[in-house]
């Protein structure tokens, strides 16, 4: 198994202000040595570390962790894709073998059309030269912009993080589902089966809450464009690593063995350029 979405940090209350008082369980350091026992207990052989802070220092921090821990197979970092110097910065980062791609925390941008701004699109256009992927992190109300965005970059490899964070807690479905179906028509767009418990009631969710959303992405994207991710340690807000992994396992156990392996390992490895282990 490959976990395509984990985070590491040395907690800083100023930099990590998004981790507020309601998230006490994750207001501390989380490093590879904390994650390894969870991976081993769940039969997970490797992971992809994804940025949580929007700085190049974060990218280098994650790359250093990846160099020191072989099971951290790849890194999704951050660079300012809006910068006039984006080509130079991407050329700099292309030297790091474990750097697979980049992400921007678009869900935190007030501009609903952030992805469509010319300066940002210029940065996205520069990714292909180095074979970098791009993780799309948005809320459902931003999916209209995502649809326009992916249409403009048919050759760029994209993955939507956390099913675009559907409002599981409130039971909202139809608007999210309609747009996800349209986005999924673009075959260069993949989707991470991750981050669901944080969008549900942190205490008291049940497996059945997630089934309609999983049914939709399985139908829309097909099993060859879905990949498992835990969103550890953020997932601890809604349960244990085991709880989260078991949601995905339980759902995809109804598929063929080859399809189960694709979602839990092969698709993510192919997307991020991870050689078989």
Backbone bond lengths (Angstrom), bond angles and torsions (degrees), N, CA, C in turn:
res aa  C-N    CA-C-N  psi(-1)  N-CA   C-N-CA  omega(-1)  CA-C   N-CA-C  phi
1 X - - - 1.457 - - 1.523 110.75 -
2 X 1.316 115.52 148.43 1.459 123.46 176.49 1.524 108.42 -125.07
3 X 1.314 116.51 126.80 1.461 122.09 175.10 1.528 107.16 -94.76
4 X 1.333 116.98 110.23 1.462 120.81 -173.32 1.519 114.46 -87.05
5 X 1.347 117.25 6.83 1.472 116.45 -176.79 1.526 111.97 -154.12
6 X 1.330 115.61 94.83 1.461 121.18 172.80 1.534 108.75 -131.67
7 X 1.316 114.63 161.96 1.462 120.82 177.69 1.522 109.78 -126.13
8 X 1.323 115.84 150.88 1.462 122.43 171.91 1.515 108.11 -130.80
9 X 1.318 115.94 143.82 1.462 119.18 173.85 1.519 111.67 -160.09
10 X 1.320 114.43 154.91 1.456 122.35 164.92 1.511 105.40 -101.20
11 X 1.320 115.97 109.20 1.467 120.96 -166.53 1.519 112.76 -59.18
12 X 1.321 114.34 129.13 1.469 123.18 176.36 1.527 107.09 -128.78
13 X 1.352 118.61 114.48 1.463 120.40 -173.22 1.522 114.42 -62.53
14 X 1.331 117.23 -23.90 1.469 119.61 178.07 1.525 110.21 -82.93
15 X 1.321 116.16 -54.91 1.468 119.94 -179.84 1.522 111.54 -61.53
16 X 1.339 116.47 -38.79 1.460 121.88 -175.38 1.526 111.54 -101.92
17 X 1.323 115.49 42.95 1.468 120.77 -176.66 1.526 112.48 -63.58
18 X 1.340 117.32 -19.85 1.467 119.78 177.65 1.525 111.53 -64.71
19 X 1.341 116.95 -20.96 1.464 121.07 176.24 1.529 107.23 -86.21
20 X 1.319 115.55 88.56 1.460 120.04 -172.74 1.527 111.59 -88.91
21 X 1.321 115.46 -171.80 1.458 120.88 -175.13 1.511 114.51 -62.50
22 X 1.331 117.60 -23.13 1.465 120.44 178.67 1.520 112.41 -76.52
23 X 1.345 115.29 -7.37 1.465 120.85 -176.32 1.527 111.31 -114.94
24 X 1.314 117.02 38.32 1.464 122.15 -172.94 1.526 112.68 -53.91
25 X 1.311 116.80 -33.10 1.464 121.24 -175.83 1.530 112.47 -64.40
26 X 1.335 117.77 -22.06 1.473 119.08 179.83 1.531 112.01 -113.92
27 X 1.312 117.29 14.92 1.475 120.46 178.12 1.528 110.11 -87.88
28 X 1.318 116.00 60.34 1.464 122.18 178.51 1.531 107.95 -160.52
29 X 1.314 116.36 178.34 1.463 120.93 178.80 1.532 110.22 -70.78
30 X 1.330 115.49 143.67 1.462 122.10 171.72 1.518 107.65 -136.41
31 X 1.334 115.28 116.32 1.462 121.48 -174.59 1.536 110.10 -128.63
32 X 1.319 118.26 169.31 1.464 120.04 -177.51 1.524 114.70 -53.40
33 X 1.318 117.22 -35.07 1.465 119.21 179.95 1.530 111.72 -66.52
34 X 1.327 117.32 -24.82 1.466 120.76 175.63 1.525 111.39 -76.39
35 X 1.319 115.96 -33.42 1.465 120.63 -176.68 1.519 113.02 -80.80
36 X 1.318 118.23 -34.98 1.460 121.67 -170.73 1.532 113.29 -52.66
37 X 1.336 120.70 -45.71 1.466 118.87 179.27 1.532 112.72 -60.35
38 X 1.328 117.21 -34.98 1.466 120.88 178.78 1.534 110.29 -66.33
39 X 1.331 115.91 -43.58 1.465 119.44 178.72 1.521 110.83 -62.79
40 X 1.328 116.17 -46.67 1.457 120.20 -177.94 1.532 111.50 -62.22
41 X 1.329 116.66 -39.07 1.461 120.65 -179.18 1.521 111.95 -67.93
42 X 1.343 116.54 -21.52 1.458 121.00 -177.10 1.525 113.20 -109.37
43 X 1.319 116.80 10.94 1.451 120.24 177.44 1.513 113.97 68.93
44 X 1.326 116.48 29.72 1.466 121.43 -179.71 1.524 108.55 -100.00
45 X 1.330 117.21 125.44 1.461 121.62 -173.24 1.519 114.13 -93.93
46 X 1.327 117.53 -20.02 1.458 119.98 -177.86 1.511 111.07 -159.79
47 X 1.328 115.20 169.42 1.458 119.88 -178.50 1.523 110.61 -147.17
48 X 1.319 114.76 165.73 1.463 123.63 174.20 1.524 107.20 -115.63
49 X 1.340 116.55 122.30 1.464 121.96 179.29 1.524 109.18 -88.25
50 X 1.329 116.36 127.95 1.460 122.54 -175.12 1.526 109.79 -115.67
51 X 1.327 115.75 139.30 1.462 120.86 -177.96 1.524 112.07 -59.03
52 X 1.335 114.99 146.73 1.454 121.94 173.15 1.522 111.06 -123.24
53 X 1.333 116.63 -15.86 1.464 122.07 178.15 1.527 108.57 -119.33
54 X 1.309 116.73 142.49 1.457 121.19 -175.77 1.525 110.10 -93.97
55 X 1.334 113.43 78.22 1.460 120.14 178.17 1.517 108.48 -155.21
56 X 1.327 115.83 152.78 1.472 118.72 174.88 1.518 110.27 -68.77
57 X 1.332 117.37 -26.33 1.461 119.81 176.07 1.526 110.55 -60.30
58 X 1.330 116.68 -37.15 1.459 121.37 176.79 1.525 110.59 -62.07
59 X 1.322 116.69 -44.16 1.469 120.68 -179.72 1.523 110.45 -60.14
60 X 1.324 117.27 -45.30 1.470 120.69 179.94 1.532 111.21 -68.61
61 X 1.320 117.32 -34.78 1.467 121.48 176.27 1.528 110.09 -60.68
62 X 1.318 117.03 -46.66 1.462 120.56 -179.71 1.522 111.77 -67.57
63 X 1.324 116.37 -37.87 1.472 119.41 178.20 1.521 111.45 -65.17
64 X 1.320 116.97 -36.44 1.457 120.06 177.40 1.533 110.35 -65.71
65 X 1.346 116.27 -42.21 1.466 119.26 176.91 1.527 110.70 -61.82
66 X 1.321 116.43 -40.57 1.462 120.48 -179.90 1.526 111.35 -64.69
67 X 1.320 116.51 -37.10 1.463 120.49 177.52 1.521 111.63 -65.52
68 X 1.337 116.10 -32.61 1.465 120.85 -175.92 1.527 113.46 -89.60
69 X 1.329 117.40 -12.51 1.471 121.29 -176.56 1.521 108.26 -135.85
70 X 1.308 116.66 106.93 1.462 121.58 -172.49 1.523 113.04 -61.62
71 X 1.346 117.83 -27.34 1.457 119.24 -177.75 1.529 112.24 -74.38
72 X 1.339 117.45 -13.69 1.467 120.65 171.12 1.520 106.01 -82.71
73 X 1.329 115.63 93.18 1.455 121.00 -166.72 1.532 113.76 -77.00
74 X 1.333 116.05 -36.67 1.463 120.80 -178.30 1.520 109.78 -147.26
75 X 1.345 114.48 163.83 1.460 122.52 -179.93 1.525 108.77 -127.11
76 X 1.328 115.39 136.81 1.470 122.33 167.40 1.521 105.79 -108.24
77 X 1.311 116.32 108.67 1.456 121.07 -172.66 1.515 113.60 -101.97
78 X 1.312 114.83 -162.95 1.469 121.76 177.85 1.518 108.93 -133.27
79 X 1.304 114.82 138.94 1.462 123.46 167.13 1.512 105.72 -143.33
80 X 1.300 117.43 155.75 1.464 120.35 -178.89 1.524 109.06 -76.99
81 X 1.320 115.71 95.77 1.459 120.80 -177.75 1.525 112.38 -71.05
82 X 1.331 116.63 -9.50 1.473 119.89 177.25 1.520 112.28 -90.75
83 X 1.320 117.04 -6.82 1.462 121.48 -174.03 1.530 111.73 -70.58
84 X 1.337 117.27 142.01 1.467 119.72 172.44 1.530 111.94 -60.25
85 X 1.338 116.81 -21.08 1.469 122.07 -178.76 1.530 112.58 -96.25
86 X 1.331 117.06 19.29 1.462 119.37 -172.85 1.522 112.15 -58.98
87 X 1.337 118.45 -38.51 1.469 119.81 -178.85 1.524 110.98 -61.91
88 X 1.307 115.95 -40.66 1.469 120.84 178.79 1.518 111.29 -65.31
89 X 1.344 116.58 -41.88 1.460 120.08 -178.48 1.538 111.05 -67.92
90 X 1.321 116.63 -40.38 1.463 118.87 178.79 1.522 111.19 -67.19
91 X 1.330 116.83 -36.32 1.467 120.20 175.62 1.527 110.36 -61.73
92 X 1.331 115.88 -39.88 1.468 120.41 176.76 1.527 110.64 -60.34
93 X 1.330 116.85 -47.01 1.458 120.21 -175.47 1.525 112.94 -74.88
94 X 1.313 117.60 -16.40 1.462 120.12 -178.55 1.526 112.90 -66.93
95 X 1.328 116.99 -13.82 1.468 120.16 -179.72 1.529 112.41 -76.29
96 X 1.337 117.56 -12.92 1.461 120.62 -174.28 1.536 109.62 -96.21
97 X 1.313 115.04 111.52 1.461 120.24 -174.44 1.517 112.71 -60.48
98 X 1.315 117.44 -33.58 1.462 119.71 -176.17 1.535 113.58 -84.96
99 X 1.316 117.79 -1.80 1.463 119.75 177.94 1.530 108.87 -86.26
100 X 1.333 115.45 112.58 1.471 120.31 -176.62 1.519 112.75 -90.64
101 X 1.337 116.71 -34.65 1.446 119.06 -174.85 1.511 111.98 -177.45
102 X 1.346 114.71 -160.35 1.454 120.28 -172.27 1.525 110.85 -137.24
103 X 1.346 113.88 163.41 1.455 121.33 175.71 1.513 109.11 -146.71
104 X 1.318 116.46 148.04 1.460 122.80 171.00 1.527 106.40 -123.13
105 X 1.329 117.17 143.38 1.468 120.37 -178.28 1.527 108.44 -82.03
106 X 1.326 114.63 72.89 1.465 121.23 -176.65 1.524 110.87 -65.95
107 X 1.327 117.96 -27.98 1.467 119.65 178.65 1.530 112.07 -59.20
108 X 1.323 117.15 -23.83 1.457 120.92 -179.57 1.519 114.09 -90.58
109 X 1.325 117.68 -1.73 1.459 120.87 -178.96 1.530 110.32 -85.20
110 X 1.338 116.55 131.44 1.463 120.39 179.49 1.522 112.17 -69.41
111 X 1.317 116.56 -28.03 1.460 121.76 179.90 1.528 108.98 -75.53
112 X 1.334 117.51 109.68 1.460 120.85 -176.62 1.522 111.57 -63.85
113 X 1.336 116.48 -21.97 1.462 121.29 179.86 1.527 112.35 -104.03
114 X 1.314 117.40 26.36 1.462 121.80 -178.61 1.525 111.92 -51.88
115 X 1.321 117.18 -43.70 1.461 121.30 -177.08 1.528 113.07 -61.88
116 X 1.326 116.14 -22.38 1.466 120.56 -173.93 1.519 113.03 -95.77
117 X 1.320 117.80 0.89 1.466 120.30 -179.73 1.528 109.58 -71.20
118 X 1.312 115.73 141.75 1.466 120.45 -172.52 1.522 113.20 -59.95
119 X 1.337 117.24 -38.79 1.465 118.48 -178.20 1.526 110.89 -66.48
120 X 1.330 117.17 -38.02 1.458 120.08 178.82 1.535 110.89 -69.60
121 X 1.299 116.19 -41.89 1.472 119.65 179.28 1.529 111.23 -64.31
122 X 1.315 117.01 -31.64 1.473 119.34 176.15 1.522 109.85 -61.80
123 X 1.316 116.45 -41.02 1.464 120.60 177.52 1.514 112.55 -65.91
124 X 1.322 117.47 -41.63 1.467 121.28 177.75 1.522 110.40 -61.44
125 X 1.329 116.28 -40.74 1.466 120.42 -179.18 1.529 111.62 -63.10
126 X 1.332 116.59 -24.42 1.469 120.39 -177.80 1.529 112.91 -83.34
127 X 1.332 118.13 -11.52 1.461 120.85 -176.09 1.527 112.43 -67.87
128 X 1.315 116.13 -37.42 1.467 120.36 -172.16 1.522 113.00 -61.10
129 X 1.334 117.13 -31.71 1.465 120.53 -178.56 1.524 111.61 -56.97
130 X 1.333 115.88 -30.70 1.465 120.85 -177.41 1.536 112.23 -108.20
131 X 1.331 117.21 4.14 1.459 120.34 179.39 1.518 113.62 71.02
132 X 1.347 117.30 23.78 1.464 120.25 -179.43 1.525 110.96 -78.22
133 X 1.324 115.99 143.05 1.460 122.99 173.10 1.525 109.22 -86.85
134 X 1.340 115.30 170.87 1.461 119.44 174.78 1.531 109.33 -139.41
135 X 1.344 115.99 126.26 1.462 123.32 175.89 1.520 109.53 -90.47
136 X 1.327 116.65 126.26 1.467 122.63 179.74 1.523 108.40 -97.11
137 X 1.330 116.66 113.83 1.466 122.73 179.24 1.522 108.81 -112.27
138 X 1.324 117.07 105.57 1.462 122.03 -176.21 1.524 110.37 -142.72
139 X 1.332 113.78 165.88 1.465 121.86 167.98 1.531 108.70 -95.28
140 X 1.334 117.78 164.25 1.465 119.95 -178.84 1.524 114.59 -55.57
141 X 1.336 117.78 -34.40 1.471 118.37 -177.34 1.533 112.11 -70.06
142 X 1.339 117.04 -8.49 1.461 121.33 178.05 1.534 112.46 -99.72
143 X 1.321 117.49 1.83 1.463 120.56 -175.67 1.528 113.14 -68.48
144 X 1.317 117.67 -26.19 1.460 119.56 175.39 1.516 110.88 -61.37
145 X 1.327 116.50 -42.95 1.466 120.88 176.70 1.524 110.54 -67.35
146 X 1.333 117.13 -37.05 1.471 120.40 177.86 1.528 110.48 -59.55
147 X 1.336 116.80 -42.38 1.457 120.84 -179.54 1.528 111.00 -61.13
148 X 1.324 117.16 -46.24 1.470 120.60 176.69 1.532 110.69 -62.48
149 X 1.302 115.53 -39.54 1.465 123.14 -176.19 1.533 111.59 -63.66
150 X 1.331 116.56 -52.27 1.466 118.37 -175.81 1.530 111.63 -69.15
151 X 1.328 117.02 -27.08 1.463 120.21 175.90 1.530 111.53 -60.71
152 X 1.317 115.71 -31.64 1.464 120.55 -175.37 1.530 113.36 -83.04
153 X 1.343 116.78 -11.51 1.470 120.45 -177.67 1.529 109.99 -130.96
154 X 1.328 117.75 67.07 1.462 120.03 -174.19 1.526 114.64 -66.84
155 X 1.324 117.88 -15.56 1.463 120.86 -178.24 1.528 113.60 -104.88
156 X 1.329 116.44 1.26 1.461 120.59 178.90 1.524 109.44 -91.03
157 X 1.321 116.85 135.04 1.462 121.09 177.91 1.528 110.00 -82.95
158 X 1.335 115.38 116.96 1.457 123.04 -179.31 1.524 110.13 -116.39
159 X 1.329 115.33 150.62 1.468 120.16 168.15 1.523 107.77 -136.81
160 X 1.321 116.02 132.96 1.460 121.99 177.73 1.520 108.40 -86.74
161 X 1.310 116.18 122.28 1.459 121.02 179.00 1.528 110.98 -76.51
162 X 1.312 116.36 140.17 1.461 123.68 167.00 1.533 114.35 58.53
163 X 1.341 116.67 33.17 1.475 120.97 -179.64 1.533 112.09 57.26
164 X 1.342 116.79 23.68 1.478 122.35 -175.36 1.521 111.56 63.10
165 X 1.327 116.57 28.03 1.466 123.62 171.31 1.537 114.20 52.30
166 X 1.321 118.19 58.38 1.471 119.68 177.58 1.524 110.84 -60.31
167 X 1.332 115.41 151.42 1.466 120.66 -174.79 1.528 109.92 -82.81
168 X 1.327 115.16 70.37 1.465 121.82 -176.06 1.522 110.68 -59.92
169 X 1.308 116.61 -40.81 1.473 121.63 -176.62 1.524 111.50 -57.17
170 X 1.327 116.34 -37.52 1.471 121.04 -177.40 1.524 112.73 -94.97
171 X 1.333 116.54 -6.30 1.446 119.65 179.31 1.516 114.64 76.25
172 X 1.347 117.58 12.83 1.467 120.31 179.25 1.528 108.95 -72.72
173 X 1.315 115.57 136.61 1.463 118.61 -172.92 1.527 114.23 -141.99
174 X 1.316 118.00 -49.07 1.462 121.89 -164.99 1.521 114.24 -60.29
175 X 1.335 117.62 -47.68 1.459 119.98 -178.69 1.519 111.83 -64.70
176 X 1.331 115.77 -44.71 1.467 121.05 175.95 1.513 110.43 -58.73
177 X 1.330 116.69 -45.98 1.459 121.39 -175.73 1.527 111.40 -64.12
178 X 1.324 117.70 -42.48 1.467 121.10 -178.33 1.522 110.60 -61.67
179 X 1.317 117.00 -43.49 1.462 120.10 -178.36 1.526 111.84 -73.91
180 X 1.322 117.42 -37.15 1.460 119.29 177.74 1.534 110.73 -63.56
181 X 1.317 116.80 -37.41 1.467 119.00 176.65 1.523 111.29 -60.79
182 X 1.330 116.38 -41.12 1.466 120.36 -179.49 1.529 111.13 -68.90
183 X 1.327 116.21 -43.73 1.468 120.07 178.75 1.527 110.17 -60.82
184 X 1.322 116.20 -40.52 1.461 121.32 -176.03 1.528 112.83 -67.43
185 X 1.319 118.01 -15.61 1.465 120.42 177.27 1.531 111.40 -66.80
186 X 1.321 116.29 -16.78 1.466 121.52 178.33 1.526 107.80 -90.37
187 X 1.322 116.33 111.36 1.462 120.76 -168.38 1.525 113.69 -73.24
188 X 1.318 117.90 -7.48 1.466 120.56 174.45 1.528 111.66 -86.84
189 X 1.322 117.51 1.82 1.463 122.16 -179.07 1.526 109.53 -106.76
190 X 1.319 115.58 126.99 1.463 123.77 179.87 1.531 108.09 -113.23
191 X 1.309 116.81 176.20 1.468 120.00 -177.12 1.523 110.11 -144.38
192 X 1.330 115.52 134.30 1.465 120.86 175.95 1.524 110.08 -89.79
193 X 1.322 114.54 128.84 1.466 121.20 172.20 1.522 105.89 -85.85
194 X 1.312 114.54 86.41 1.472 121.29 -171.12 1.518 109.18 -156.30
195 X 1.335 115.53 165.32 1.460 121.03 169.53 1.510 116.32 66.84
196 X 1.321 118.16 15.98 1.470 119.31 -174.64 1.523 113.15 -74.44
197 X 1.332 116.88 -38.57 1.471 118.32 -173.25 1.522 112.26 -66.75
198 X 1.330 117.28 -27.91 1.463 118.92 -179.92 1.520 111.92 -73.30
199 X 1.338 117.59 -17.50 1.462 121.29 177.25 1.524 111.69 -95.64
200 X 1.329 117.46 -1.51 1.459 123.21 175.49 1.531 108.78 -100.95
201 X 1.302 116.16 -176.79 1.465 119.68 172.68 1.519 107.24 -69.37
202 X 1.323 116.68 120.75 1.457 120.05 -173.89 1.519 111.71 -58.02
203 X 1.316 116.02 -36.29 1.462 120.66 176.25 1.522 107.67 -113.11
204 X 1.321 116.22 120.98 1.459 119.07 173.48 1.513 115.95 103.85
205 X 1.352 118.08 4.64 1.474 118.16 175.10 1.525 109.33 -68.79
206 X 1.316 115.33 159.80 1.467 120.64 176.24 1.520 108.91 -135.30
207 X 1.311 115.95 158.35 1.463 122.13 -175.78 1.526 111.65 -51.86
208 X 1.312 116.23 -41.18 1.464 120.68 -175.76 1.528 112.45 -62.03
209 X 1.332 117.87 -22.47 1.468 120.54 178.15 1.521 111.71 -61.07
210 X 1.340 116.55 -30.05 1.463 121.00 -172.64 1.527 113.78 -94.79
211 X 1.316 116.82 -15.10 1.469 120.00 -172.41 1.527 113.43 -59.44
212 X 1.348 120.41 -43.44 1.473 118.12 179.53 1.529 112.89 -60.53
213 X 1.316 117.23 -36.82 1.460 121.64 -179.31 1.529 110.74 -71.59
214 X 1.326 115.81 -39.33 1.459 120.25 177.58 1.526 110.89 -68.57
215 X 1.321 116.80 -39.75 1.457 120.28 176.34 1.526 110.68 -57.92
216 X 1.327 115.24 -42.96 1.469 119.78 -177.10 1.520 111.84 -64.78
217 X 1.342 117.42 -48.21 1.471 118.05 -177.29 1.526 111.17 -70.03
218 X 1.333 117.07 -32.81 1.470 119.33 177.38 1.522 110.39 -64.45
219 X 1.327 116.27 -39.52 1.464 120.79 178.60 1.527 111.00 -71.03
220 X 1.333 116.51 -45.49 1.465 120.67 -172.25 1.529 112.85 -74.60
221 X 1.323 116.59 -45.94 1.462 120.69 -176.07 1.536 112.07 -90.66
222 X 1.323 115.96 -26.95 1.457 119.13 -172.48 1.513 110.06 77.33
223 X 1.322 117.02 156.81 1.464 120.42 -173.11 1.524 112.78 -67.58
224 X 1.322 118.66 -16.41 1.463 120.32 -177.77 1.525 113.65 -83.73
225 X 1.338 117.31 -3.99 1.471 119.56 177.00 1.527 111.97 -124.50
226 X 1.318 116.50 22.85 1.461 121.81 175.38 1.518 109.12 -114.61
227 X 1.332 116.71 146.39 1.465 120.32 179.04 1.526 110.30 -144.54
228 X 1.320 115.08 140.88 1.465 121.74 -178.89 1.516 111.82 -74.09
229 X 1.335 115.81 138.71 1.457 122.69 170.82 1.515 109.43 -148.24
230 X 1.319 116.72 146.30 1.470 120.08 -177.71 1.524 113.19 -91.94
231 X 1.309 117.42 -30.13 1.469 123.91 -169.01 1.528 111.14 62.27
232 X 1.332 116.86 30.37 1.468 121.70 174.16 1.527 108.79 -67.79
233 X 1.335 120.47 141.45 1.465 128.04 0.73 1.523 114.35 -91.05
234 X 1.347 117.44 1.44 1.464 119.37 -179.05 1.523 110.24 -59.46
235 X 1.323 116.93 -32.73 1.466 120.81 -179.76 1.523 112.55 -61.14
236 X 1.329 117.04 -20.12 1.469 120.11 -178.89 1.526 111.99 -64.97
237 X 1.328 116.91 -15.72 1.462 120.37 174.57 1.529 110.60 -62.64
238 X 1.332 116.14 -28.84 1.464 119.79 -176.32 1.507 114.38 -116.18
239 X 1.332 117.81 9.99 1.456 119.75 179.01 1.511 111.79 148.57
240 X 1.319 116.32 -167.56 1.455 122.23 -177.78 1.526 110.63 -90.36
241 X 1.329 116.25 168.92 1.466 119.82 174.01 1.524 109.86 -56.79
242 X 1.319 116.77 -44.05 1.463 121.25 -179.97 1.525 111.33 -57.06
243 X 1.345 116.91 -45.54 1.462 121.17 -179.98 1.520 111.28 -54.73
244 X 1.331 114.74 -46.87 1.461 120.67 -175.86 1.522 110.81 -68.60
245 X 1.331 116.85 -47.47 1.462 120.59 179.94 1.524 111.10 -60.08
246 X 1.326 116.28 -36.13 1.458 119.63 -175.89 1.521 113.06 -71.38
247 X 1.341 118.17 -25.43 1.467 120.03 174.70 1.520 109.43 -61.07
248 X 1.327 115.93 -49.64 1.458 120.56 -177.92 1.524 110.99 -68.43
249 X 1.329 116.06 -44.08 1.471 119.65 178.30 1.534 111.12 -56.92
250 X 1.327 115.18 -48.80 1.466 120.13 -175.55 1.523 111.17 -60.62
251 X 1.333 116.42 -42.01 1.457 119.78 -177.85 1.525 111.29 -67.70
252 X 1.317 117.31 -47.23 1.461 120.33 -173.01 1.520 113.48 -84.63
253 X 1.317 117.78 -7.22 1.456 119.90 172.14 1.528 111.89 -64.89
254 X 1.338 116.88 -17.63 1.459 121.36 177.64 1.532 111.81 -79.17
255 X 1.331 117.66 -6.42 1.457 122.78 179.64 1.533 108.95 -96.05
256 X 1.323 116.68 179.33 1.465 119.12 178.25 1.522 110.06 -70.07
257 X 1.321 115.94 163.46 1.465 120.28 179.54 1.523 110.78 -60.53
258 X 1.327 117.11 -38.83 1.466 120.80 179.61 1.520 111.26 -66.60
259 X 1.327 116.78 -39.16 1.469 120.74 179.14 1.530 110.70 -68.84
260 X 1.320 115.97 -40.39 1.475 120.47 176.99 1.522 110.02 -60.05
261 X 1.328 116.97 -45.77 1.466 120.96 179.84 1.517 111.23 -63.74
262 X 1.326 117.08 -36.81 1.466 120.43 -179.93 1.525 111.01 -62.55
263 X 1.323 116.96 -47.09 1.463 120.84 -178.21 1.527 111.30 -68.81
264 X 1.316 116.55 -40.82 1.457 120.90 -174.04 1.529 113.38 -83.88
265 X 1.348 117.19 -10.13 1.457 118.61 -175.75 1.527 112.94 -152.52
266 X 1.330 115.76 -65.53 1.457 120.40 -166.24 1.511 116.14 -61.69
267 X 1.330 117.53 -41.99 1.465 119.65 -177.81 1.524 111.83 -63.27
268 X 1.321 116.57 -44.70 1.459 120.43 179.60 1.513 112.20 -65.42
269 X 1.349 115.80 -40.45 1.464 120.07 179.01 1.522 110.61 -62.74
270 X 1.314 116.76 -41.79 1.467 120.43 179.21 1.522 110.91 -66.93
271 X 1.317 117.23 -45.30 1.466 121.51 -177.41 1.517 111.41 -59.77
272 X 1.330 116.02 -45.91 1.463 120.98 -174.87 1.536 112.93 -91.66
273 X 1.322 117.49 2.95 1.455 119.92 176.71 1.512 113.88 70.74
274 X 1.329 116.18 36.85 1.460 120.94 179.21 1.517 109.14 -91.90
275 X 1.303 115.67 125.06 1.454 120.64 180.00 1.532 109.16 -71.70
276 X 1.326 117.57 145.79 1.475 120.13 -179.63 1.525 111.13 -56.25
277 X 1.328 115.61 146.19 1.465 119.65 176.91 1.522 109.01 -124.15
